[in-house]
Amino acid sequence: MSNKLMIPCLYMQKGRAVTGFGQRNLFEDGDVERLAGFYSDNGADELLVFDFSSGDQEHESAIGKIRDICAASEIPVIAAGNINRMEDVKKLIYAGCAKTVLNFSKQGNVELLEEVSKRFGKDKMMVSISDIDEFTANRELIETYAGAVLALDSVQDAIAAVSSVPVILHTDESRKEAVLDLMASPSVSGLCGSYVSAVTTELLPFKEECRRRGIDVNNYESSIAWEEFKLNSDGLIPVVVQDYKTDEVLMVAYMNEEAFHTTLKSGKMTYWSRSRKELWTKGLTSGHVQYVKSLTLDCDNDTILAKVAQVGAACHTGNRTCFFKTLMKKEYDDTNPLRVFQDVYDVILDRKEHPKEGSYTNYLFDKGIDKILKKVGEECTEIVIAAKNPDKEEIKYEISDFLYHVMVLMAEKGVTWEEITRELARR
């Protein structure tokens, strides 16, 4: 049996997070992208977005916002709400959604399932059920063309009695013990709703409690036992901490066994303070938390490399990294491809925001999108011509020209390298 999933919900209206199906007040600060990032770091397995838009224009805007949510989220995103046609499903899948949910209280969605399942795959299709009759009347269709059921009412036991289709239960239950009982139920493959979506719920410690009760969930476990680590004379192991996106080294700290296991259970980097002789979770008072992404042991088993998502500054001085005092530096070629792309893109963005007289980049922005597109087309043609030349120097030059003009286009349209690389990785 697969591990049971914890799936927070983002209820979205006019691009902002609201409190749910009933009274739709603003949830937290309403920032759906920030919340998507938070849920990713907090130990959620997937993220369910309910689109409360009405009308085609508002729906198009919502799909654009869901694209932003997918870019901000490091866990699979599921889209539900206001899906009426094949084109809606296609746009959501292309926006980066791992799955879409068809509402089986709408006959049009029932009729749509087979077509979209054959087009995009059964694993990308879920159906929402709010009444057991909706399931029993369409059982064969659901079992053939949907990967899972989203139960909007407590019908999971009735479904389990007649079918083995996985059921994700959406529940307003917010009491921890009651939620644990639901997770333990054989008829539930995962939970979403109030408890899972609350920003005060720490999902990794909750999952640890699930484990203790014999409920299989996705949590952090070490593949090597602490007893196999080689510790220093104080019984500690040094930890080199690195930004998981940029590879920038942020700090060095130490762990004892308790700190190591607390890190795994909480998902937040926790260390042993040698000066205070106590456990400390990074950012507990400052808010500059480090969410763990990976822990790797070196060849001698005596040093850990931690890759983290750093909130704010890693250093107590307020610097991003503790390593900011240059002792010596030899000139060297630092042409990391992604860093070069980002640096050039940043210069282009700066020109857009702070125009400079005589700048060719500003000339392109001033002339507008048609001129930029014309240049992209021209440079593409130059690449084709250069490719017919056996000398690779010419094609290097033309590709560089092309990439520069593409970056101007990206800046004009608000597309970032992070979005591009994420899309390439997804493919």
C-alpha positions as CSV (number, residue, x, y, z in Angstrom):
1,M,0.0,0.0,0.0
2,S,1.3,3.5,-0.8
3,N,2.1,6.0,1.9
4,K,-0.7,8.2,3.0
5,L,-0.6,11.8,1.8
6,M,-1.0,15.1,3.6
7,I,-2.4,17.7,1.1
8,P,-3.0,21.3,2.1
9,C,-5.7,23.3,0.3
10,L,-5.4,26.7,-1.3
11,Y,-8.8,28.1,-1.8
12,M,-8.3,30.9,-4.4
13,Q,-10.6,33.8,-5.4
14,K,-9.4,36.6,-7.6
15,G,-5.8,35.5,-7.2
16,R,-5.8,35.6,-3.4
17,A,-6.0,32.8,-0.8
18,V,-9.4,32.7,1.0
19,T,-10.6,30.7,4.0
20,G,-12.7,28.0,2.2
21,F,-15.9,27.0,0.6
22,G,-18.2,28.9,3.0
23,Q,-17.4,32.5,4.1
24,R,-14.5,33.4,1.9
25,N,-12.4,35.8,4.0
26,L,-8.8,36.4,3.3
27,F,-6.6,33.6,4.5
28,E,-3.3,34.8,6.1
29,D,-2.0,37.6,3.9
30,G,-3.7,36.1,0.8
31,D,-0.4,35.5,-1.0
32,V,-0.9,32.2,-2.7
33,E,2.7,31.9,-4.0
34,R,4.2,32.5,-0.5
35,L,1.8,29.9,0.9
36,A,2.7,27.4,-1.8
37,G,6.3,27.8,-0.8
38,F,5.5,27.4,2.9
39,Y,3.5,24.2,2.4
40,S,6.4,22.8,0.3
41,D,8.9,23.5,3.1
42,N,6.5,22.4,5.9
43,G,6.4,18.8,4.8
44,A,3.3,18.6,2.6
45,D,3.1,15.9,0.0
46,E,1.0,17.6,-2.6
47,L,-1.0,20.9,-2.8
48,L,-4.6,21.2,-3.8
49,V,-5.8,24.5,-5.4
50,F,-9.5,25.2,-5.6
51,D,-10.2,27.9,-8.2
52,F,-13.3,29.9,-7.2
53,S,-13.3,32.0,-10.3
54,S,-16.5,32.7,-12.3
55,G,-16.6,33.5,-16.0
56,D,-14.0,32.9,-18.7
57,Q,-12.0,36.1,-18.1
58,E,-11.6,35.5,-14.4
59,H,-10.8,31.8,-15.1
60,E,-8.0,32.7,-17.5
61,S,-6.5,35.0,-14.8
62,A,-6.8,32.2,-12.3
63,I,-4.9,29.8,-14.5
64,G,-2.2,32.3,-14.8
65,K,-2.0,32.5,-11.0
66,I,-2.0,28.7,-10.8
67,R,1.0,28.8,-13.1
68,D,2.7,31.0,-10.5
69,I,1.7,28.6,-7.7
70,C,3.3,25.7,-9.6
71,A,6.5,27.7,-10.1
72,A,6.6,28.5,-6.3
73,S,5.8,25.0,-5.2
74,E,8.2,22.1,-5.0
75,I,5.5,19.5,-4.5
76,P,2.9,18.4,-7.1
77,V,0.0,20.8,-7.5
78,I,-3.6,19.6,-8.1
79,A,-6.1,21.9,-9.6
80,A,-9.8,21.8,-8.9
81,G,-12.7,24.1,-9.7
82,N,-14.3,25.8,-12.8
83,I,-13.1,23.1,-15.2
84,N,-15.7,22.8,-18.0
85,R,-13.9,21.7,-21.1
86,M,-10.9,19.8,-22.5
87,E,-9.1,23.2,-23.1
88,D,-9.3,24.0,-19.3
89,V,-7.6,20.7,-18.4
90,K,-4.9,21.3,-21.1
91,K,-4.1,24.8,-19.8
92,L,-3.8,23.6,-16.3
93,I,-1.6,20.7,-17.2
94,Y,0.6,23.0,-19.3
95,A,0.7,25.5,-16.4
96,G,2.5,22.8,-14.4
97,C,-0.3,21.0,-12.5
98,A,0.4,17.3,-11.8
99,K,-3.3,16.5,-11.7
100,T,-6.7,18.1,-12.3
101,V,-10.0,17.3,-10.5
102,L,-13.3,16.9,-12.4
103,N,-16.4,17.7,-10.4
104,F,-18.8,14.8,-10.7
105,S,-21.8,16.8,-9.4
106,K,-21.6,18.4,-12.9
107,Q,-22.8,16.1,-15.8
108,G,-20.5,17.9,-18.2
109,N,-17.5,16.8,-16.1
110,V,-18.7,13.2,-16.0
111,E,-18.9,13.3,-19.8
112,L,-15.4,14.9,-20.1
113,L,-13.5,12.3,-18.0
114,E,-12.9,9.6,-20.6
115,E,-11.7,12.1,-23.2
116,V,-9.2,14.0,-21.0
117,S,-8.0,10.8,-19.4
118,K,-7.1,9.3,-22.8
119,R,-5.4,12.6,-23.8
120,F,-3.4,13.3,-20.7
121,G,-3.3,10.0,-18.7
122,K,-5.3,8.4,-15.9
123,D,-2.6,9.3,-13.4
124,K,-3.4,13.0,-14.0
125,M,-7.1,12.7,-13.4
126,M,-9.1,12.9,-10.1
127,V,-12.8,13.2,-9.6
128,S,-14.5,15.0,-6.7
129,I,-17.5,13.2,-5.1
130,S,-19.9,14.9,-2.7
131,D,-22.5,12.1,-2.6
132,I,-22.1,8.4,-2.8
133,D,-24.6,8.2,-5.6
134,E,-22.2,10.2,-7.8
135,F,-19.7,7.4,-7.3
136,T,-22.0,4.4,-7.7
137,A,-23.6,5.8,-10.8
138,N,-20.2,6.2,-12.5
139,R,-18.1,3.6,-10.7
140,E,-16.8,1.8,-13.9
141,L,-16.0,5.1,-15.6
142,I,-14.1,6.4,-12.5
143,E,-12.2,3.1,-12.0
144,T,-11.2,3.0,-15.7
145,Y,-10.2,6.7,-16.2
146,A,-9.4,8.3,-12.9
147,G,-6.4,7.8,-10.6
148,A,-8.1,8.8,-7.4
149,V,-11.3,10.2,-5.9
150,L,-11.5,13.5,-3.9
151,A,-14.3,12.9,-1.3
152,L,-15.9,16.2,-0.3
153,D,-18.1,14.5,2.2
154,S,-17.5,11.5,4.5
155,V,-18.2,8.8,1.8
156,Q,-14.9,7.1,1.9
157,D,-16.1,4.0,3.8
158,A,-19.0,3.5,1.3
159,I,-16.6,3.8,-1.6
160,A,-14.0,1.4,0.0
161,A,-16.8,-1.1,0.5
162,V,-17.3,-1.5,-3.3
163,S,-14.0,-0.3,-4.9
164,S,-10.2,-0.1,-4.4
165,V,-9.8,3.3,-6.0
166,P,-7.7,5.6,-3.7
167,V,-9.7,8.2,-1.8
168,I,-8.4,11.6,-0.6
169,L,-10.7,12.9,2.0
170,H,-11.4,16.6,2.3
171,T,-12.5,17.3,5.9
172,D,-13.2,20.3,8.1
173,E,-12.0,18.3,11.1
174,S,-9.4,20.3,13.0
175,R,-8.9,18.2,16.1
176,K,-5.5,16.4,16.0
177,E,-6.7,13.1,17.6
178,A,-9.7,12.9,15.2
179,V,-7.4,13.6,12.2
180,L,-5.1,10.8,13.4
181,D,-8.1,8.5,13.5
182,L,-9.0,9.4,10.0
183,M,-5.4,8.9,8.8
184,A,-5.5,5.4,10.3
185,S,-8.7,4.4,8.4
186,P,-8.0,1.8,5.7
187,S,-10.5,3.7,3.4
188,V,-8.4,6.9,3.4
189,S,-5.4,7.3,1.2
190,G,-4.8,10.9,2.2
191,L,-6.2,14.0,3.9
192,C,-6.8,17.6,2.9
193,G,-8.8,20.3,4.5
194,S,-8.7,22.4,7.7
195,Y,-6.1,20.6,9.9
196,V,-3.6,20.0,7.1
197,S,-4.0,23.5,5.6
198,A,-3.6,25.4,8.9
199,V,-0.2,27.2,8.9
200,T,0.1,26.4,12.6
201,T,0.1,22.6,11.9
202,E,3.7,21.3,11.7
203,L,3.2,18.4,9.3
204,L,6.5,16.6,9.8
205,P,6.0,16.2,13.6
206,F,2.5,15.1,12.8
207,K,3.8,12.5,10.4
208,E,6.2,11.3,13.0
209,E,3.2,10.7,15.3
210,C,1.5,8.8,12.4
211,R,4.6,6.6,12.1
212,R,4.5,5.8,15.8
213,R,0.9,4.6,15.3
214,G,1.8,2.4,12.4
215,I,0.5,4.7,9.7
216,D,2.7,4.8,6.6
217,V,3.5,8.4,5.6
218,N,6.3,10.2,3.8
219,N,8.7,11.6,6.3
220,Y,12.4,12.1,6.6
221,E,14.5,9.1,7.5
222,S,18.3,8.6,7.4
223,S,19.7,5.8,5.3
224,I,22.7,5.5,7.6
225,A,22.3,5.1,11.4
226,W,23.8,7.7,13.8
227,E,26.0,4.9,15.3
228,E,27.9,4.7,12.0
229,F,28.9,8.4,12.1
230,K,32.5,9.3,13.2
231,L,32.2,11.9,15.9
232,N,34.8,14.4,17.3
233,S,36.0,14.2,20.8
234,D,32.9,16.1,22.0
235,G,30.6,13.5,20.4
236,L,29.6,16.0,17.7
237,I,29.6,16.0,13.9
238,P,30.3,19.2,11.9
239,V,27.6,20.3,9.4
240,V,28.5,22.4,6.3
241,V,25.3,24.2,5.3
242,Q,24.7,25.1,1.7
243,D,21.9,27.0,-0.2
244,Y,20.1,24.3,-2.1
245,K,19.5,26.5,-5.2
246,T,22.7,28.5,-5.5
247,D,25.2,26.1,-3.8
248,E,26.4,29.1,-1.7
249,V,28.0,27.9,1.5
250,L,26.1,29.6,4.3
251,M,27.6,28.4,7.6
252,V,29.2,25.6,9.6
253,A,27.6,24.2,12.8
254,Y,27.6,21.0,14.8
255,M,25.1,18.3,15.6
256,N,24.8,15.8,18.4
257,E,22.4,12.8,18.1
258,E,19.4,14.7,19.4
259,A,20.0,17.6,17.0
260,F,20.3,15.1,14.1
261,H,17.0,13.3,14.9
262,T,15.2,16.6,15.7
263,T,16.2,17.9,12.3
264,L,14.7,14.8,10.6
265,K,11.5,15.0,12.7
266,S,10.9,18.7,12.3
267,G,12.3,19.4,8.8
268,K,14.2,22.4,10.2
269,M,17.9,22.5,10.8
270,T,18.7,21.9,14.4
271,Y,22.2,22.1,16.0
272,W,24.0,21.7,19.2
273,S,25.4,25.0,20.6
274,R,28.9,24.4,21.9
275,S,28.9,27.7,23.7
276,R,25.5,27.5,25.3
277,K,25.6,23.7,25.7
278,E,22.0,23.4,24.4
279,L,20.0,22.4,21.4
280,W,19.0,25.2,19.0
281,T,16.7,25.2,16.0
282,K,18.1,27.8,13.5
283,G,15.8,30.8,13.2
284,L,13.5,29.9,16.1
285,T,13.8,33.5,17.5
286,S,14.9,35.4,14.4
287,G,12.6,33.8,11.9
288,H,15.6,32.9,9.7
289,V,14.7,29.2,9.6
290,Q,16.6,26.7,7.5
291,Y,14.2,24.1,5.9
292,V,16.2,20.9,5.2
293,K,16.3,19.7,1.6
294,S,18.9,17.0,1.8
295,L,21.6,15.7,4.2
296,T,24.7,13.9,2.8
297,L,27.5,12.2,4.6
298,D,31.0,12.4,3.4
299,C,33.3,9.5,2.5
300,D,34.8,9.3,6.0
301,N,31.4,9.5,7.7
302,D,32.6,12.5,9.8
303,T,31.0,15.5,8.1
304,I,27.5,16.2,7.0
305,L,26.6,18.4,4.0
306,A,23.2,20.0,4.5
307,K,21.3,21.6,1.6
308,V,18.7,24.0,2.9
309,A,16.1,26.6,1.9
310,Q,17.3,29.6,3.9
311,V,14.8,32.2,5.1
312,G,16.5,35.5,5.5
313,A,20.2,35.6,6.6
314,A,22.2,32.6,7.8
315,C,24.7,34.7,9.7
316,H,24.0,36.4,13.1
317,T,25.7,39.5,11.7
318,G,22.8,39.9,9.2
319,N,24.9,38.7,6.2
320,R,23.4,36.1,3.9
321,T,26.4,33.8,4.6
322,C,28.9,33.6,7.4
323,F,31.7,33.5,4.8
324,F,32.0,37.1,3.8
325,K,35.6,38.1,4.9
326,T,37.9,37.7,1.9
327,L,41.4,36.8,3.0
328,M,42.8,36.5,-0.5
329,K,41.5,36.0,-4.0
330,K,43.2,34.9,-7.2
331,E,41.6,35.9,-10.5
332,Y,39.9,32.9,-12.1
333,D,37.3,32.1,-14.7
334,D,34.0,31.8,-12.9
335,T,31.7,31.1,-15.8
336,N,29.1,28.9,-14.2
337,P,26.5,28.8,-17.1
338,L,23.4,29.4,-15.0
339,R,25.1,32.1,-13.0
340,V,26.2,33.9,-16.2
341,F,22.7,33.7,-17.7
342,Q,21.2,35.0,-14.4
343,D,23.8,37.8,-14.2
344,V,23.1,39.0,-17.8
345,Y,19.4,38.8,-17.2
346,D,19.8,40.8,-14.0
347,V,21.6,43.6,-16.0
348,I,18.8,43.6,-18.6
349,L,16.2,43.9,-15.9
350,D,18.1,46.7,-14.3
351,R,18.2,48.6,-17.7
352,K,14.4,48.1,-17.9
353,E,13.9,49.5,-14.4
354,H,16.7,52.1,-14.5
355,P,17.1,53.3,-18.2
356,K,20.6,54.3,-19.2
357,E,21.1,56.8,-22.1
358,G,22.7,55.2,-25.1
359,S,21.9,51.7,-24.0
360,Y,21.0,49.3,-26.8
361,T,18.9,47.3,-24.3
362,N,16.8,50.4,-23.5
363,Y,16.5,51.1,-27.2
364,L,14.8,47.7,-27.6
365,F,12.5,48.3,-24.7
366,D,11.6,51.7,-26.0
367,K,10.7,50.3,-29.4
368,G,8.5,47.7,-27.8
369,I,7.5,44.1,-28.3
370,D,7.3,44.1,-32.1
371,K,11.0,45.3,-32.4
372,I,12.1,42.8,-29.8
373,L,10.4,39.9,-31.7
374,K,11.8,41.1,-35.0
375,K,15.3,40.9,-33.5
376,V,14.7,37.5,-32.0
377,G,13.6,36.3,-35.5
378,E,16.6,37.8,-37.2
379,E,19.0,36.3,-34.8
380,C,17.4,32.9,-35.2
381,T,17.9,33.1,-38.9
382,E,21.6,34.1,-38.3
383,I,22.0,30.9,-36.3
384,V,20.7,28.9,-39.3
385,I,23.1,30.6,-41.7
386,A,26.1,30.2,-39.3
387,A,25.3,26.5,-38.8
388,K,26.1,25.9,-42.5
389,N,29.7,27.2,-41.8
390,P,32.2,24.6,-40.6
391,D,33.8,27.1,-38.2
392,K,32.0,26.8,-34.8
393,E,33.2,30.3,-33.7
394,E,30.6,31.9,-35.9
395,I,27.7,29.9,-34.5
396,K,28.9,30.5,-30.9
397,Y,28.7,34.3,-31.7
398,E,25.2,34.0,-33.2
399,I,23.8,31.8,-30.4
400,S,25.1,34.4,-27.9
401,D,23.4,37.2,-29.8
402,F,20.2,35.1,-30.0
403,L,20.2,34.3,-26.2
404,Y,20.7,38.0,-25.4
405,H,17.7,39.0,-27.4
406,V,15.7,36.1,-25.9
407,M,16.5,37.4,-22.5
408,V,15.3,40.9,-23.5
409,L,12.1,39.2,-24.5
410,M,11.9,37.3,-21.2
411,A,12.4,40.6,-19.3
412,E,9.7,42.3,-21.4
413,K,7.2,39.5,-20.7
414,G,8.2,38.9,-17.1
415,V,9.6,35.4,-17.6
416,T,12.5,34.4,-15.4
417,W,15.3,31.8,-15.8
418,E,14.0,30.0,-12.7
419,E,10.7,29.5,-14.5
420,I,12.4,28.3,-17.7
421,T,14.7,25.8,-15.9
422,R,11.8,24.5,-13.8
423,E,9.8,23.9,-17.0
424,L,12.8,22.1,-18.6
425,A,13.3,20.0,-15.5
426,R,9.6,19.1,-15.5
427,R,9.8,17.9,-19.1
